Structures are given as structure tokens and as C-alpha cells.
Amino acid sequence: MPLTPEQCLAFLAAAVLITVSPGPDNLMVLSVGMSRGRRHGMAFGLGCAAGCISHTTLAALGISALVAASPMAFGVLKLGGGAYLVWLGIQAWRSGGAVRTDAVAVLPSSPRQFFAKGLLANAINPKVVIFFLSFLPQFVNVEHGSASVQTAWLGLIFTLQSALIFGALGFFSGSVGQWLGRHGKAGVWLDRAAGTVFVALGARLMAVR
């Protein structure tokens, strides 16, 4: 492994701090878990973490720099990512708000589909592209070998710790969702809240210049 223990520990500490800090990904994982249940929350969280692999690849190959330097490419990616989040929000608003564990099997979207949604929501987010481009190189030491290989390893570490943290968020928020699902219309309002979060994040992403 081309990374020293010091590099790994320093990067892991920073990565965990960033991942556990309140942010859009946390809100979305918690919202999905609470409105849809434990399995869906975990699936969406793991999908978000898996989306980091694409950004790692881009950063390692230097393609992220091209995207950041091209206003047109960045604008297209920004609009596409924002539109997708808005679409997710609209779908949440249109759902029936089913949260009970006995209703999970008949939900219109399976955990596999939520994994794909989380993966796409993260993979097409241009802000994450820029984040990886600026964050990963800070822990690369050219004296230790190939910068691209080190970047790939750092991205893999980031992805794994994100999967653990987001998976845990989905797991516990799912438990809360199951409890709330037994109380009247709680699931409906949680779906509305989740949809609002998606739409707000998507609109904000498209509005940033």
C-alpha cells in the first residue's frame, strides 16, 4: 500500500469528521430511512457511499480538473444533478407515505432501487467532484510514489468509511421510521419532509453559480 500509517490516520480522521458533520447526504439518508424504513435507508446510504468511487476515479485520472475548469461542463453537470434531486423529491411527495415494516414489501421502490438512487444522486453531484478534487490531494505525498495511486487509495478509504457511517445512519433512522410508522399519518408527513429536503437541495444546487 503506497500510503504510510500517518497518512492513513490523518486522512481517516478528517474523512470521518467530514462525513459525520450535518450535511445534505446525512439529511437525505436519515429522511429516506425514517420515511421508508431501515433497509431502504441503509440501501440509500450505501448507494451514496458507492457514488464516491466515480469521484475517486475522476480525481485519480485528473478528469475532475477538466470539469472544474470548464464552465459549460460544470453547468451541465450541476443542472443535471439538481434536476435529479428535484425529481427524487417529487417522487417522495407523490408517495403514499408507507413506513410500516409490513408494507415494505409492496413499496413501489425496492432497496436495490434506492441504492441506485443514492449512487446516482452522489455520482452526478458536481459539488462532490470539486470536493474530491480539492480534498484528496492534500493527503498525497509525491515522495511516496504515484500521486494517482495514492489518490485512488484515499478515495477507497473515504468510500469505505462513508459506507459504514451512512449504513449506520440508515439502520438507526430506519428503526425510528418503523416506530413512527405505527402512529397514524406520521409516514405521510415524513415522506413530505423527505421530498421537501430533496427539492430544496436540488433547487439550491441548480441556483449556485
C-alpha positions, -999 to +999 in steps of 0.1 A: +000+000+000+016+033-011+002+052+020+020+055+053+002+048+085+004+085+093-012+094+060-040+069+066-047+080+102-047+117+093-069+112+063-093+089+081-098+113+110-105+142+086-128+120+064-148+107+094-152+143+108-165+155+074-188+125+070-205+128+104-209+165+102-245+175+094-249+179+056-271+171+026-260+134+025-268+129+061-302+146+058-311+125+028-301+092+044-320+100+075-350+112+056-352+081+035-346+058+064-373+074+085-399+076+057-392+043+041-376+021+067-343+006+078-335-014+047-342+015+023-323+039+045-292+017+046-295+010+008-297+047+000-268+054+023-246+027+009-255+040-026-243+074-016-211+060-004-206+039-035-211+070-056-177+082-042-160+056-064-168+076-095-153+108-080-123+089-069-117+076-104-121+111-118-097+126-093-071+099-098-072+104-136-072+141-134-106+144-152-121+163-123-098+192-130-111+195-166-147+195-153-139+222-127-121+243-154-150+241-179-180+263-170-201+246-196-193+210-184-198+221-148-230+238-156-245+208-174-235+185-145-248+210-120-282+213-137-284+175-142-276+168-106-300+194-093-328+182-116-323+146-104-326+157-067-358+176-075-372+146-093-365+124-062-383+150-041-414+150-064-415+112-062-414+113-024-442+138-024-463+116-046-458+085-025-483+072+000-460+076+030-459+039+039-434+033+066-447+002+084-424-029+082-453-049+069-457-025+039-421-025+029-425-054+005-451-036-015-434-003-018-430+009-054-392+012-049-371-017-036-339-013-015-319-021-047-336+008-065-329+031-035-292+020-037-292+031-073-309+064-065-283+071-038-254+062-061-267+084-089-275+113-065-239+113-053-222+104-086-237+132-106-233+159-079-207+184-092-201+197-057-187+163-047-165+163-078-150+196-066-147+184-031-127+153-041-105+173-063-096+197-035-097+173-005-078+142-016-046+158-030-040+174+004-030+139+017-009+129-012+029+128-008+047+126-041+077+112-023+058+080-016+051+071-052+024+077-078+000+105-070-028+089-089-024+056-070-023+074-036-054+093-046-072+061-055-064+045-021-075+077-003-108+076-023-113+040-014-107+047+023-132+076+021-158+054+004-154+026+030-158+049+060-187+066+043-204+032+038-200+024+075-213+057+087-242+061+062-251+024+067-254+030+105-274+062+099-298+043+077-300+014+102-310+036+132-332+060+113-350+030+099-358+019+135-372+053+142-392+052+110-407+018+119-418+031+153-433+063+138-450+042+111-472+027+137-486+061+146-513+073+122-502+096+094-466+100+106-452+083+075-471+106+051-456+137+067-422+122+068-424+115+031-434+151+026-405+162+047-381+140+027-395+153-005-390+189+006-354+182+015-347+167-019-364+195-038-347+222-017-312+206-022-318+202-059-330+238-063-301+251-043-277+231-064-291+245-096-292+281-083-255+282-073-233+300-098 
